[in-house]
Amino acid sequence: MQRVLSSYVFSNRKLTPALLAEVQGAGIGAVELFCLRTHFDYHEAQELRDLAGWLAGHSLKVHALHSPTERDSGSNRQSGIPLSISDLERSRRLEAVDEIKRALDVAEYFPFSYLVQHVCSSRDEADPRRWDAAFNSLEHLALFARQRGVTIALENTPGEMATPHNLRQFLAETRLGNIKFCFDTGHAHLGEGVAAGWEIMRELVVTTHVHDNRGEDKDEHLLPFEGTIDWKATLRAIGRELPLVLELKAEAVPEHPLEKIVGVFEKLEKATAGTGHAARASSSPDR
């Protein structure tokens, strides 16, 4: 099992080489970097050069970037305003595309395989106009990503729009290239269920977000085994080949986070060892 940690758990802190050294020292081999400028300023060339230099001298890999989810208000504050590739207002949608391109340009400093992308905010209705807007945005972004050696992975998110079924239908109808899926266990648990969501998405899944919740319409991002997901069944379905990217909220591990994170990785590995290999169709990224 590949241990990958999303820096989302540290998104209220500045991402520094020192913090990444702590992650590496805990035995975690790769990270997904969360694009929030107060945490990881992907606009700042010197910050990216410093990070690239540190990564070049150490064995920690960047597995993926999580695309920005809110509009930019500078490197010292958060806006809280959603940044959406399916925004019905063209100027705001183009702003979102431009910001995501800035994140993809990080590949000029150090490599990563995937950009995890939301298609909407959790409050958006499944409006056909939004899907048209998402298609226009992704048609451009997919080519831009391919030129940088990156595959875009659409994530199933809470709400009525970005469900596993709708995402699968969207790709089937549009036939967009260089687009795959990120399967989010916690979000699936809040919807049709992990098993049902996985079955719909699995052929195109290239990465994951692993976290738990109590299934009560609250996206808690808890440590696995602290909510109500059936992890034995979940791990049996996902199998051993995909990276398990632990994506937690800071509130889920307020004390000794890395110690608890390592403990849950060990628990997941032990559980995975007893599941055997789940049958899974090939889903090599279209690079």
C-alpha positions in Angstrom: 0.0 0.0 0.0 1.3 3.4 -0.9 1.2 5.9 2.0 0.2 9.3 0.7 -0.8 12.2 2.9 -2.7 15.3 1.8 -1.4 18.5 3.2 -5.0 19.5 3.7 -4.6 18.4 7.4 -2.0 21.2 7.7 -3.8 23.8 5.6 -4.1 26.2 8.5 -0.2 26.3 8.6 2.4 27.4 6.1 3.8 24.5 4.1 7.6 24.6 4.5 10.4 22.2 3.8 10.7 21.7 7.6 7.0 20.5 7.8 7.6 18.2 4.9 10.7 16.8 6.6 8.5 15.9 9.6 6.1 14.1 7.2 9.0 12.2 5.6 10.4 11.4 9.1 7.2 9.8 10.0 7.7 7.2 7.2 5.3 8.7 4.7 6.6 8.4 1.1 4.5 10.9 -0.8 2.2 13.9 -0.4 -0.7 15.6 -2.1 -0.3 19.4 -1.8 -3.4 21.5 -1.2 -3.5 24.7 -3.3 -4.4 27.4 -0.8 -2.1 30.4 -1.0 -2.1 30.9 2.8 -0.8 27.3 3.0 1.1 26.7 -0.2 1.7 29.8 -2.4 1.8 28.3 -5.9 2.1 31.8 -7.3 5.4 32.5 -5.6 8.4 31.5 -7.7 11.0 31.6 -4.9 8.8 29.5 -2.6 8.5 26.9 -5.4 12.2 27.0 -6.1 12.9 26.4 -2.4 10.5 23.5 -2.3 11.9 22.0 -5.5 15.4 22.2 -4.1 14.4 20.4 -0.9 12.4 17.7 -2.8 15.4 17.1 -5.1 17.6 16.2 -2.1 15.1 14.0 -0.3 13.0 11.0 -1.0 9.6 12.5 -0.4 7.5 12.6 -3.7 4.7 14.9 -4.7 2.0 12.5 -5.9 -0.6 15.2 -6.7 -1.8 18.7 -6.3 -5.4 19.5 -5.1 -6.7 22.3 -7.4 -7.6 25.6 -5.6 -11.2 25.7 -4.5 -11.7 29.3 -3.6 -10.9 32.7 -5.3 -7.6 34.2 -4.6 -7.4 37.0 -2.0 -3.6 37.1 -1.8 -1.1 35.0 0.1 -2.0 36.3 3.6 -5.7 35.7 3.7 -8.5 33.3 2.5 -11.5 34.6 0.6 -14.0 31.8 1.3 -15.5 32.5 -2.2 -15.8 29.4 -4.3 -13.7 29.1 -7.4 -15.6 26.9 -9.9 -15.0 25.7 -13.4 -18.7 25.3 -13.8 -19.6 28.8 -12.8 -22.5 30.2 -14.9 -20.8 33.6 -15.0 -18.3 33.5 -17.8 -15.8 35.9 -16.3 -15.7 34.0 -13.0 -15.3 30.7 -14.8 -12.4 32.1 -16.8 -10.9 33.3 -13.6 -11.1 29.8 -12.2 -9.5 28.3 -15.3 -6.6 30.8 -15.1 -6.1 30.1 -11.4 -6.0 26.4 -12.1 -3.4 26.9 -14.8 -1.2 28.7 -12.3 -1.4 25.6 -10.1 -0.6 23.3 -13.1 2.5 25.5 -13.8 4.0 24.1 -10.6 5.0 21.2 -12.7 7.7 23.4 -14.2 9.4 23.3 -10.7 8.9 19.7 -9.7 6.9 16.8 -11.1 3.5 15.5 -9.9 1.2 13.0 -11.6 -2.3 14.3 -10.9 -4.4 17.4 -10.3 -7.4 16.6 -8.2 -10.2 18.8 -9.5 -13.8 19.6 -8.2 -16.3 20.4 -10.9 -18.6 22.5 -8.7 -19.3 23.6 -5.1 -21.4 21.4 -2.9 -24.4 23.8 -3.1 -24.6 23.7 -6.9 -27.6 22.1 -8.6 -27.1 19.6 -11.4 -27.9 22.2 -14.0 -27.2 21.2 -17.6 -25.7 24.7 -18.2 -23.1 23.9 -15.4 -22.1 20.7 -17.2 -21.6 22.7 -20.4 -19.5 25.2 -18.5 -17.4 22.4 -16.9 -16.9 20.8 -20.4 -15.6 24.1 -21.8 -13.2 24.6 -18.9 -11.9 21.0 -18.8 -11.5 20.8 -22.6 -8.9 23.6 -22.2 -7.4 22.5 -18.9 -6.9 18.8 -20.0 -4.7 19.9 -22.9 -2.8 22.3 -20.7 -2.3 19.6 -18.1 -1.2 17.0 -20.6 1.5 19.4 -21.9 2.9 19.4 -18.3 2.8 15.6 -17.8 -0.2 15.9 -15.5 -3.5 14.0 -15.6 -6.7 15.7 -14.2 -8.6 13.6 -11.7 -12.2 14.7 -11.1 -13.4 14.1 -7.5 -16.8 13.0 -6.4 -18.0 15.7 -4.0 -21.0 16.2 -1.7 -24.2 17.6 -3.3 -26.4 16.6 -6.2 -24.0 17.5 -9.1 -20.6 15.7 -8.8 -22.0 12.3 -7.8 -20.2 9.2 -9.1 -23.1 8.6 -11.5 -23.1 12.1 -12.9 -19.3 12.2 -13.3 -19.2 8.9 -15.1 -22.0 10.0 -17.4 -20.3 13.3 -18.1 -17.1 11.6 -19.2 -19.0 9.0 -21.3 -20.9 11.8 -23.1 -18.0 14.2 -23.6 -15.2 11.7 -24.3 -12.7 14.2 -22.8 -9.1 12.9 -23.0 -6.6 13.1 -20.1 -9.4 13.1 -17.6 -9.7 10.4 -14.9 -11.2 10.1 -11.4 -10.3 10.6 -7.8 -12.5 8.4 -5.7 -13.3 10.0 -2.3 -14.5 7.5 0.3 -16.0 10.0 2.7 -18.0 11.8 0.0 -19.3 8.5 -1.4 -20.4 7.5 2.2 -22.5 10.7 2.4 -24.2 9.8 -0.9 -25.1 6.5 -2.5 -22.5 4.6 -0.4 -18.9 3.6 -0.8 -19.5 0.3 -2.5 -22.0 1.7 -5.0 -19.9 4.8 -5.8 -16.8 2.8 -6.3 -18.5 0.4 -8.7 -19.5 3.3 -10.9 -16.2 5.1 -10.9 -13.6 2.3 -10.6 -12.6 1.8 -14.2 -11.3 5.4 -14.4 -10.0 5.9 -10.8 -6.3 6.8 -10.7 -6.0 8.2 -7.1 -8.1 8.4 -4.0 -9.1 10.5 -1.0 -9.4 8.4 2.1 -11.3 9.6 5.2 -14.3 8.8 7.3 -17.5 10.3 8.7 -20.6 9.3 10.5 -22.8 9.4 7.4 -25.0 12.2 8.8 -24.6 14.8 6.0 -21.5 16.3 7.6 -18.2 16.1 5.7 -16.1 15.5 8.7 -12.9 14.2 7.2 -12.2 11.9 10.2 -9.5 9.4 10.5 -10.5 6.0 9.0 -12.2 3.7 11.6 -13.5 6.8 13.6 -16.7 7.0 11.5 -19.2 4.5 10.1 -17.5 3.4 6.8 -17.0 -0.3 6.5 -13.3 -0.3 5.9 -12.9 -4.0 5.4 -15.3 -3.9 2.5 -13.9 -0.6 1.2 -10.3 -1.9 1.2 -11.4 -5.1 -0.4 -13.0 -3.2 -3.2 -10.2 -0.7 -3.8 -7.4 -3.3 -3.6 -3.7 -2.7 -3.1 -2.6 -1.0 -6.3 -4.1 2.5 -5.9 -2.4 4.9 -3.5 -4.5 5.6 -0.3 -4.3 9.4 0.0 -5.3 10.3 3.6 -7.2 13.6 3.5 -8.1 14.8 6.9 -9.3 18.0 8.5 -7.1 19.5 11.2 -9.9 19.2 13.7 -9.8 15.4 13.2 -6.3 15.2 14.7 -5.8 18.2 16.9 -3.0 16.6 19.0 0.0 14.6 17.8 -1.3 14.5 14.2 1.6 12.6 12.6 1.6 10.0 15.3 -2.1 9.3 14.8 -1.7 9.4 11.0 1.1 6.9 11.1 -1.0 4.7 13.4 -4.0 4.7 11.0 -1.8 4.0 8.0 -0.5 0.9 9.9 -4.1 -0.1 10.6 -5.1 0.3 7.0 -2.1 -1.7 5.9 -3.0 -4.5 8.3 -6.6 -4.5 7.1 -5.5 -4.4 3.4 -3.2 -7.3 3.9 -6.2 -9.5 4.7 -8.4 -8.4 1.9 -6.6 -10.0 -1.1 -6.5 -8.4 -4.5 -9.9 -7.0 -5.6 -10.7 -7.4 -9.3 -10.2 -4.1 -11.0 -10.2 -3.0 -14.6 -7.0 -1.3 -15.9 -7.1 2.4 -15.5 -3.7 3.7 -16.5 -3.6 7.4 -16.8 -3.9 8.8 -20.3 -0.6 10.6 -20.5 
